[in-house]
Amino acid sequence: MGLSDGHREAIEPVLAGHRLGALVECADGTLEAVGAPEAATSLLEELVMRRLAAPTAGGTFALTLA
């Protein structure tokens, strides 16, 4: 399951056009931004602040909840 490349290609410009962003959890557990970069960055900062996401050793971010 997950977000296919085709769906991502359709969703990303709509989000960006409305200055919205989303975070997608990848199969390896890391988070990837979709849409407007500023909005996705804001979401990520909020998750880190609430301790719902944390940096990984590889320099990416992952959710902390199981």
Secondary structure, 3 states (H helix, E strand, C coil): CCCCHHHHHHHHHHHHHCCCEEEEECCCCEEEEEECHHHHHHHHHHHHHCCCEEECCCCCEEECCC
